[in-house]
Amino acid sequence: MLIHTDCRYFLGSKPCVPHKKYGAQCETCTSYEPVSLRILIVKLDSMGDVLRTTSVLPALREEHPACFITWITRREAVELIAHNPHLDELLVLEAGALSQLLVRKFDLVLGLDMSRDRPVLQINAASASMLPVLFSRSMRARKTGFTWGLMTG
């Protein structure tokens, strides 16, 4: 049995939407849409900071048009970014979301919090990403207008 883990609709531990709606199987699915890069953004700080850092999304989309962007944040910030057209998935920091991340792999993890919050490091480790990245203020991030410092995890 073939499973397209690179599909935009692949959710890891639970059935994808085409499977739930139409009974589609990966091998013959007409909704299969390969993803070039899976990106996880972790932003847990205050709501204003969460909203302000959404400005990185257009640059990520421009640089990687076929990417899949997952954003994880605290419950109080969800409504601020829930309808952002550049996001593919929004997760709330709670046990269910963390268990979903355990079965997924991300090519890039962006921890955009200024503090070295424990959840960022745990999420980074749990995601099994190939290129974990944490940011602070000193590195210039291209096309965003923000500056951060690159620290590899």
C-alpha positions in Angstrom: 0.0 0.0 0.0 1.5 3.3 -1.1 1.1 6.3 1.2 2.0 9.8 -0.2 3.6 11.4 2.9 4.6 14.3 0.6 1.0 15.2 -0.2 -0.5 18.5 0.9 -3.4 16.6 2.5 -1.3 14.1 4.5 -1.9 14.6 8.2 0.3 11.9 9.7 -1.7 10.1 12.4 -5.2 10.6 11.0 -6.9 10.2 7.6 -6.7 13.0 5.1 -9.7 15.0 3.9 -10.0 13.3 0.5 -10.0 9.9 2.2 -12.6 10.9 4.7 -14.9 12.7 2.2 -14.6 10.4 -0.8 -12.8 7.2 0.4 -9.8 8.0 -1.7 -6.8 5.8 -1.4 -3.3 7.3 -1.9 -2.4 5.0 -4.9 -5.3 6.3 -7.0 -6.1 9.7 -5.4 -6.9 12.5 -7.8 -6.4 15.1 -5.1 -2.7 14.2 -4.6 -0.7 17.4 -4.5 3.1 17.0 -3.7 4.6 19.5 -1.3 8.2 20.7 -1.9 8.9 21.8 1.7 7.2 21.3 5.1 7.7 24.3 7.3 6.7 24.5 11.0 6.5 27.9 12.6 6.5 28.1 16.4 5.3 31.5 17.8 4.1 31.4 21.4 4.8 34.9 22.7 2.1 37.6 23.1 -0.7 38.1 20.6 0.7 41.2 19.2 4.0 39.5 18.5 2.2 36.6 16.9 0.3 38.9 14.6 3.4 41.0 13.7 5.5 37.9 12.8 2.9 36.8 10.2 4.8 39.2 7.9 7.3 36.4 7.2 4.6 34.3 5.5 4.4 36.1 2.1 8.2 35.9 1.8 8.2 32.1 2.6 5.4 31.6 0.0 7.2 33.6 -2.6 10.5 31.7 -2.0 8.8 28.3 -1.8 5.4 28.4 -3.6 4.7 24.6 -3.2 5.5 24.5 0.5 3.1 23.5 3.3 3.2 25.9 6.3 2.0 24.8 9.7 1.9 27.4 12.5 1.6 26.5 16.2 0.7 29.1 18.8 -1.2 29.5 22.1 -5.0 29.4 22.0 -5.5 33.2 22.7 -3.7 34.1 19.4 -5.6 31.7 17.1 -8.3 34.1 16.0 -5.7 36.7 14.9 -4.2 34.4 12.3 -6.8 31.7 11.7 -7.8 33.1 8.3 -4.4 34.0 7.0 -4.3 32.9 3.3 -0.6 32.0 3.5 -1.1 29.4 6.3 -2.0 25.8 5.4 -2.5 24.7 9.0 -2.9 26.3 12.4 -2.4 24.3 15.6 -3.0 25.2 19.2 -0.3 24.4 21.7 -1.9 21.6 23.6 -1.5 17.8 24.0 -3.4 16.9 20.8 -1.2 19.1 18.6 2.0 17.9 20.1 1.0 14.3 19.5 0.3 15.2 15.9 3.8 16.7 15.5 5.3 13.5 16.8 4.3 11.6 13.7 5.3 14.3 11.2 8.5 15.4 9.7 9.3 19.1 8.9 12.1 20.2 6.6 12.4 23.5 8.4 11.4 24.6 11.9 11.3 28.3 12.6 11.1 29.2 16.3 10.3 32.9 16.2 9.9 33.6 19.9 12.5 35.9 21.5 12.7 33.8 24.6 14.1 30.3 24.6 10.9 28.9 25.7 11.0 25.2 26.6 8.0 24.3 24.3 9.9 25.6 21.3 12.8 23.2 22.0 10.4 20.3 22.7 8.4 20.9 19.5 11.7 21.2 17.6 12.8 17.8 18.9 9.4 16.2 18.5 9.1 17.3 14.8 12.2 15.4 13.8 13.0 18.2 11.3 16.0 18.0 9.0 16.9 21.6 9.6 15.9 23.0 13.0 16.3 26.7 13.3 15.8 29.1 16.2 15.9 32.9 15.7 16.9 35.9 17.8 17.4 39.5 16.9 20.8 39.7 15.0 20.5 38.0 11.6 18.8 39.8 8.7 15.9 37.8 7.3 15.6 38.4 3.6 12.5 40.0 2.3 10.7 40.4 5.7 12.0 43.7 7.2 12.6 41.9 10.5 16.0 41.0 11.8 16.8 37.9 13.7 19.9 35.9 14.8 20.4 32.5 13.5 21.1 29.8 16.1 21.1 26.2 14.9 19.4 23.9 17.4 
